[in-house]
Amino acid sequence: MNIAPHCVSVAPMLDWTDRHCRYFLRLVSPSARLFTEMITTAALQHGDRERFLQFDPAEHPVAIQLGGSDPQALAQCAVWSEQAGFDEVNLNVGCPSDRVQSGRFGACLMLEPATVATAVAAMREAVDIPVTVKCRLGVDAHDSYAFLHDFTAELVEAGVSRLYVHARKAWLKGLSPKQNREVPPLDYERVYRLKQDFPALEVHINGGVTTVEDALQHLQQVDGVMIGREAYHNPWMLARLEATGSGASALPTRHDIVSRLLPYVEKQLAEGECLHAITRHILGLFHGCPGARAWRRTLSEQAHRTGAGIEVIEQALARMTRT
Ligand SMILES: Cc1cc2nc3c(=O)[nH]c(=O)nc-3n(C[C@H](O)[C@H](O)[C@H](O)COP(=O)(O)O)c2cc1C
């Protein structure tokens, strides 16, 4: 089955999908759309903006995810993002953490569709790159299909370019963000129905996708599949999905990917980055292969050491069978 370029994406994940992670994932998957971690409007307005907006040109296509609710602040941040070269600006309407709720953004914004619509419209007005939203099926007791439908209708009216739907609702009280990724049940049918009701809207499904087969099945119903934890813990799944989707007969080997990563690692080390900041994202590369534990252990134990360089990766790789 051939799949359209960029219809697979790697979900935004705080503390995980930083620029090193994305550079590595780009080597594994040449066409997946990559997302930054969520970056708040306050961080861009008052923090080290240049650092937050930094990425390597190899990462394209890459979307920045913003957290915030003030339309003017979001529009300003969208402009900075576009100027920095991002391909898409995405608004987080799905994160249920307390910190996010106290800032009145994330999943609780699903209860304020007019605010989200105003924010989308303001961003659309300010930039030419696609403005997209990532949301849940609903929040707390607001979990009917009608609720999701009406929310989506407002976003469509505001000109949203694409919607990523994490196919479970969020509980705003009593569950941690981690529990909120497991406890409320997944309901893919609702996302399929949303696509049927809004055929002109690009709808991407997210949540619980762990195999190539899962992804291909969803792609029969919706425009795209967003993969989170599995892409991080088992990145080779992305390589297999890429090969299946493009009809390529041969996959690169994991050794090829590491060899292609090494010049980047050397460059980063020369700029003062520590090895562990990069190797922590490649621990899952040999997931399911013989020796995977030794790979993880060598990198975890050695990469922390002062002055650790690419020889740590080379030594770990030398012990692995070429797959
Ligand atoms: C460590 C971690 C951090 C996350 N951070 C974000 C985030 O910054 N923004 C966001 O919209 N979702 C975030 N999520 C949720 C994911 O984007 C995704 O919606 C969720 O993990 C479900 O997809 P999955 O089952 O494929 O992992 C995070 C998930 C994890 C595991």
The ligand as a MOL file (V3000), in Angstrom:
LIG
                    3D

  0  0  0     0  0            999 V3000
M  V30 BEGIN CTAB
M  V30 COUNTS 31 33 0 0 0
M  V30 BEGIN ATOM
M  V30 1 C 6.4800 11.7660 27.5950 0
M  V30 2 C 5.2850 12.3230 26.8810 0
M  V30 3 C 5.1630 13.6860 26.7050 0
M  V30 4 C 4.0680 14.2210 26.0130 0
M  V30 5 N 4.0250 15.5670 25.7680 0
M  V30 6 C 3.0450 16.0680 24.9670 0
M  V30 7 C 3.0820 17.4210 24.5220 0
M  V30 8 O 4.0240 18.1860 24.8100 0
M  V30 9 N 2.0480 17.8650 23.7480 0
M  V30 10 C 1.0140 17.0490 23.3640 0
M  V30 11 O 0.1010 17.4870 22.6450 0
M  V30 12 N 0.9700 15.7630 23.7610 0
M  V30 13 C 1.9680 15.2540 24.5220 0
M  V30 14 N 1.9720 13.9210 24.8430 0
M  V30 15 C 0.8910 13.0630 24.3130 0
M  V30 16 C 1.3020 12.4700 22.9590 0
M  V30 17 O 1.4990 13.4840 22.0010 0
M  V30 18 C 0.2360 11.4870 22.4420 0
M  V30 19 O -0.9640 12.2070 22.2390 0
M  V30 20 C -0.0330 10.3540 23.4180 0
M  V30 21 O 1.1790 9.7900 23.9070 0
M  V30 22 C -0.8850 9.2600 22.7430 0
M  V30 23 O -0.2130 8.7170 21.6330 0
M  V30 24 P 0.5580 7.2820 21.7180 0
M  V30 25 O -0.4210 6.2980 22.2910 0
M  V30 26 O 0.9460 6.9670 20.3040 0
M  V30 27 O 1.7270 7.4700 22.6340 0
M  V30 28 C 3.0460 13.3590 25.5280 0
M  V30 29 C 3.1800 11.9800 25.7150 0
M  V30 30 C 4.2890 11.4660 26.3650 0
M  V30 31 C 4.4140 9.9640 26.5200 0
M  V30 END ATOM
M  V30 BEGIN BOND
M  V30 1 1 1 2
M  V30 2 1 2 3
M  V30 3 2 2 30
M  V30 4 2 3 4
M  V30 5 1 4 5
M  V30 6 1 4 28
M  V30 7 2 5 6
M  V30 8 1 6 7
M  V30 9 1 6 13
M  V30 10 2 7 8
M  V30 11 1 7 9
M  V30 12 1 9 10
M  V30 13 2 10 11
M  V30 14 1 10 12
M  V30 15 2 12 13
M  V30 16 1 13 14
M  V30 17 1 14 15
M  V30 18 1 14 28
M  V30 19 1 15 16
M  V30 20 1 16 17
M  V30 21 1 16 18
M  V30 22 1 18 19
M  V30 23 1 18 20
M  V30 24 1 20 21
M  V30 25 1 20 22
M  V30 26 1 22 23
M  V30 27 1 23 24
M  V30 28 2 24 25
M  V30 29 1 24 26
M  V30 30 1 24 27
M  V30 31 2 28 29
M  V30 32 1 29 30
M  V30 33 1 30 31
M  V30 END BOND
M  V30 END CTAB
M  END
